[in-house]
Amino acid sequence: MIHATIRMKMPGQKLGKAVEILRSMVERTRVQPGCVSCRIYHDEQEEDMIMIEELWRSQEEHECHLRSAEYRNVLLVVEMAHKEPEIRFSEFSASTGVETIEKARS
């Protein structure tokens, strides 16, 4: 699995346009092969901060997404950012849920 995040601070006057572009991209990305999830988040404590989070089944499917015309929209928004965004790609082979909490607390 590939976990991808981009966290960026947008100039106030560009925030609305950035969110509009990203919402459109998210809807189309969610139906791409290999996309487990794709979401946009707005930081309540830093009002001009937004984050895109994606989860992909495989490196190959994620790389296909990075080469897509759809991803150009993400890069366009990144260029609109107030300063250099935080971009992270993490690969992992397993994940757990509530069972980890239950195991730790028992």
Secondary structure, 3 states (H helix, E strand, C coil): CEEEEEEEECCHHHHHHHHHHHHHHHHHHCCCCCEEEEEEEECCCCCCEEEEEEEECCHHHHHHHHCCHHHHHHHHHHHHCCCCCEEEEEECCCCCCHHHHHHHHC
